[in-house]
Amino acid sequence: MKPDLSPQEVQTRLKFAEKLALEAGRMMLKARNSGRFESDYKAHQELVTSSDQEIDDWVCSRLQEAFPEDQVLSEEGASNTQQAQEAEALWILDPIDGTVNFAHGQPHVAISLGFYGLGIPQLGVVHSPFLQETFVAQRGYGALRNNQPIQVSGLQDLRPALIASGFPYDKSQLETPIRRLEAILPHCQDLRRCGSAALDICHVADGSLDGYYESLSLWDFAAAVLIAEEAGAQLSHLYPSEDKSFYLDTRDWVISTPAIHPSLLELLWQADHQTGSPKGV
């Protein structure tokens, strides 16, 4: 972090980020209720709407006005993710996490806004206007949902656990995720695929889910991993990268209440190695 960026200055950014997220949520609600948004596809497979771009532009412009020395990395912007590890003050934005849900009228949709210093998350805000949930965290100060402290479930055994994950947009890459699902499902209560990684991770933080695993993009988890960590979750990567710092490693996140973490890791590892699946998919 910048040596002159105090906890109070981080908190100022957190309060500003909360206001931006709530306003972005109102923009989502308005667009959904009016139906006035257009849909397209990135690389012919990943859905994107005009609301993604509208919210992305608006949030980025507000951040740059308020904190002109900070850098901004957003999903819809043409930003270079390689800057994230060296940046002293970096906002990471996903304007609509759960775009497919948004376009189809499903509620698991959120804006995700994290603030990083030298590759380490300092604050995170995840707001879901349709679920009316706002998750926030500042490093070292715990995590909140709708202004109330939260913590992970504390479940001691995997068998009664509710686990979440997701699937890649590229359907040619489904083999490994399906094998992992087949390995885990018999050993837990059930598995959910809700469609918003940021919310799934936050629901591990508040104890309504017990664990989560998936490979993601940086903007999907940038805010939520700090919220989960501050709520007591254990975080790891199935195959840690030697080239990226822990919090910027996008592949094979495993996030859970601590006691079930070793079991999740073991089942995922076995699923890959027993079938000969490629690592880090």
Protein Blocks (a to p, Z undefined) as FASTA:
>chain_A
ZZklcfklmmmmmmmmmmmmmmmmmmmmmmmmnopacdddehhlaccdfklmmmmmmmmm
mmmmmmmmbccddfkbccdfklmmmpmbdcdddfbghklmmmnopabdcddddddeehia
fbdcdddfklopacdddehiapaeehiacddekiabfklpccdddddfblmlmmmmmmmm
mmmmmmmmbdcdehpaklmmmmmmnopafbdcddddfklmmmmmmmmmmnopacddfbac
fkbcfklmmghpacddfklmmmmmmmmmmmmmmnopaehZZ
